[in-house]
């Protein structure tokens, strides 16, 4: 049990034991002369479905490990509320995601530096990626071989996933065996954050090896309500745990690692944010910082579904059968699948530069409404998302209570030029083209979504508005930079106060071209260097 007596002093308090928080807890507690407190609102990562990769399909309905957010109604998407699952458990979203290990491309990070974040260019961040990575293929100039985050090839691949890779090549995309290699464009099988056939979350990779250190205290079920300040400096955290309230002091820094939703929410609850927003909820203004909650970005995703002509998909494999096979046969078989086994990157005709602007995730099962809506029979799904959306949204408060979910306003397809919608139509069109290739002929049944194969651009646009969903990559709501709307500086320090940093996807100026988990871990590795003044 953590020592929470008044005499207890911590050098660092980390709020949020997600991907970034676990990294910081490990790296900072490597110094035996500092004391670190890690607070997590959710439970321990005890659930077996967290660690069995294919269990992610069941985590969709596992309320205890998910913040279970919904957006505000989205005007451009038929006023639908979109579901935003975010991890609320040790490891955060790295404990519930599909484990795809993707970094983005060098130009993404050079773009950050050009936008006012010096020190975040590709040459500088690559060593942090390499230090974190333990790739089963070994180390080279781009990859780490002995880092804590295990990155592996899939142990089991459904035949439909191989068909997707072949079909995409028939549609004109090159094969790519390493999306984090010299080039990103192409199709293939994803490498995944797994070790010996089990999920390697940030909690497994970073927190588990550090748990026995006497200078690290991990508190689960601890809901932070606000950060406290003394003379312009973050001095501690108020939080509730096991029915009691605590105010814990931090002598060096408070490190906010709540993610793109929770970090801006907690800053505003603590009096840091747009003055008008704070006063509307009766919150005293510690610092007027208008950028808090703004610049919100996410990858919008459209799923194209077909029935399969035979029982080859994962749709009718029982959970019990997968689990028993997985645990009794040494972590083998379908239980090791990350479900989104294959995918890739394409550069559309609308791309403004040399970077791929569309990403695919192929699933050998029917995935409707995030898998929450079960469809009869067997089938398969291709996800496609536009990697560089121009729309920007905002996180707002619903009230001054930490227990009330914030208002999530992504503003999907809200860019003035309508470019995001054009790109989503392109995503749907290219998905349909891949699904029509000869490689799928032995398996192809009737189309499901969209139900017609002859839709024109207007029909595909209506399909996007009716069916598009988040692919779970929110970012940017505490943007780093040097201008007046930036929330943190390039060392991730909250502008205008001392002793407070934000370390998570919210600091990204723009989304990287791909999944966000590996970049968040990189951000935390670099933050640890900055905090320890090693950068």
PEQUIFEN-V230149 format. One record per backbone hydrogen bond with DSSP energy under -1.0 kcal/mol. NH is the residue of the N-H (numbers start at 1). CO is the residue of the C=O. E is the energy in kcal/mol with one decimal. If there is no record, write none. Layout:
# PEQUIFEN-V230149
NH/CO/E, NH/CO/E
This chain:
# PEQUIFEN-V230149
8/5/-1.7, 11/35/-1.5, 12/35/-2.0, 13/253/-1.7, 14/37/-3.2, 15/255/-2.8, 16/39/-3.1, 22/18/-2.5, 23/19/-1.4, 24/20/-2.5, 25/21/-2.4, 26/22/-1.9, 27/23/-2.8, 28/24/-2.8, 29/25/-1.3, 31/28/-1.2, 34/31/-1.7, 36/215/-3.0, 37/12/-2.5, 38/217/-3.0, 39/14/-3.0, 40/219/-2.6, 46/44/-1.5, 50/47/-1.7, 52/48/-2.0, 54/335/-2.3, 55/52/-2.3, 56/53/-1.8, 57/54/-1.5, 58/55/-1.3, 59/55/-1.4, 61/58/-1.2, 62/59/-1.4, 63/61/-1.2, 65/62/-1.5, 66/63/-1.3, 67/86/-2.9, 69/84/-1.6, 71/82/-2.5, 72/408/-3.2, 74/80/-2.4, 77/74/-1.6, 79/74/-2.1, 80/77/-1.1, 84/69/-3.0, 88/65/-2.6, 90/43/-1.9, 91/17/-3.1, 92/89/-3.2, 94/91/-1.7, 95/92/-1.8, 96/93/-1.1, 97/93/-1.2, 101/191/-2.6, 108/105/-1.7, 110/106/-2.4, 111/107/-1.8, 112/108/-1.2, 113/109/-2.0, 114/110/-2.1, 115/111/-1.4, 116/113/-1.4, 117/112/-1.3, 120/117/-1.3, 125/121/-2.2, 126/122/-2.4, 129/125/-2.0, 130/126/-2.7, 131/127/-2.4, 132/128/-1.6, 133/129/-1.3, 134/149/-3.0, 135/144/-2.7, 136/151/-3.0, 138/135/-2.1, 140/143/-1.9, 147/133/-2.3, 149/132/-2.8, 151/134/-2.1, 152/192/-3.1, 161/158/-1.3, 162/158/-1.2, 163/159/-2.0, 164/160/-2.1, 165/161/-1.9, 166/162/-2.2, 167/163/-3.0, 168/164/-2.8, 169/165/-1.5, 170/166/-2.1, 171/167/-1.5, 172/169/-1.6, 173/168/-2.4, 176/187/-3.0, 181/178/-1.6, 186/345/-2.7, 187/174/-2.4, 188/343/-2.3, 190/341/-2.6, 192/152/-2.8, 193/99/-2.0, 194/192/-1.9, 195/198/-2.7, 198/195/-1.6, 199/51/-2.1, 200/193/-3.0, 205/201/-3.0, 206/202/-2.7, 207/202/-1.3, 208/203/-2.8, 211/207/-1.1, 213/210/-2.0, 216/213/-1.6, 217/36/-2.7, 219/38/-3.1, 221/42/-2.5, 222/40/-2.9, 223/240/-2.4, 225/238/-3.0, 226/238/-1.4, 228/236/-2.3, 230/233/-2.7, 234/498/-2.9, 235/228/-2.7, 236/228/-1.2, 237/248/-2.3, 238/226/-2.9, 239/246/-2.4, 240/223/-2.1, 241/244/-2.6, 244/241/-1.6, 246/239/-3.0, 248/237/-2.5, 250/235/-2.9, 251/10/-2.7, 252/11/-2.0, 253/11/-1.9, 254/499/-2.8, 255/13/-3.0, 256/501/-3.1, 257/15/-2.7, 263/259/-2.2, 265/261/-1.3, 266/262/-2.7, 267/263/-2.3, 268/264/-2.3, 269/265/-2.5, 270/266/-1.3, 271/268/-1.8, 272/267/-2.8, 273/287/-2.0, 278/274/-2.3, 279/275/-2.6, 280/276/-1.8, 281/278/-1.1, 282/279/-1.5, 283/278/-2.6, 286/271/-2.1, 287/271/-2.4, 289/273/-2.0, 292/289/-1.8, 293/477/-2.7, 294/291/-1.8, 296/393/-1.8, 297/475/-2.6, 301/469/-3.1, 302/384/-2.6, 304/382/-2.3, 305/449/-2.3, 306/380/-2.2, 307/446/-2.8, 308/378/-2.6, 309/443/-2.6, 312/310/-2.0, 314/364/-2.6, 317/314/-1.1, 322/318/-2.2, 323/319/-2.6, 324/320/-2.8, 325/321/-2.1, 326/322/-2.5, 327/323/-2.7, 328/324/-2.3, 329/325/-1.6, 331/326/-2.7, 336/333/-2.2, 337/334/-1.8, 340/338/-2.6, 341/339/-1.7, 343/188/-2.4, 344/360/-1.6, 345/186/-2.7, 346/358/-2.3, 351/348/-1.3, 357/346/-1.8, 358/346/-1.9, 359/385/-2.0, 360/344/-2.9, 361/383/-1.4, 362/342/-3.3, 363/381/-3.1, 365/363/-2.0, 372/369/-2.0, 373/368/-1.8, 380/306/-2.3, 381/363/-2.8, 382/304/-2.1, 383/361/-3.2, 384/302/-1.4, 385/359/-2.1, 387/357/-2.3, 393/296/-2.5, 394/409/-2.6, 395/293/-2.2, 396/407/-2.8, 404/401/-1.3, 407/396/-2.6, 409/394/-2.4, 414/411/-1.7, 418/415/-1.2, 422/418/-1.6, 423/419/-2.4, 424/420/-2.1, 425/421/-2.3, 426/422/-1.9, 427/423/-2.3, 428/424/-2.2, 429/425/-2.6, 430/426/-2.6, 431/427/-2.1, 432/428/-2.1, 433/429/-2.0, 434/430/-2.2, 435/431/-2.3, 436/432/-1.1, 437/434/-1.6, 440/437/-1.7, 441/438/-1.8, 443/440/-1.7, 444/440/-2.1, 445/307/-2.6, 448/305/-2.6, 449/305/-1.0, 460/456/-2.7, 461/457/-2.4, 462/458/-2.0, 463/459/-2.0, 464/460/-2.5, 465/461/-2.4, 466/462/-1.7, 467/463/-2.1, 468/464/-2.5, 469/301/-2.6, 471/299/-1.9, 475/297/-2.1, 476/505/-2.0, 478/506/-3.0, 480/507/-2.1, 481/488/-2.1, 486/483/-1.3, 487/479/-2.7, 488/479/-1.7, 489/493/-2.2, 492/489/-2.8, 494/500/-2.8, 495/487/-2.4, 497/494/-1.4, 498/232/-2.0, 501/254/-2.0, 502/492/-1.9, 503/256/-2.7, 507/504/-1.6, 508/505/-1.4, 514/512/-2.0, 520/516/-1.9, 521/517/-2.1, 522/518/-2.2, 523/519/-2.6, 524/520/-2.2, 525/521/-2.2, 526/522/-2.6, 527/523/-2.5, 528/524/-2.3, 529/525/-1.5, 530/526/-2.4, 531/527/-3.0, 532/528/-2.1, 533/530/-1.1, 534/529/-3.5
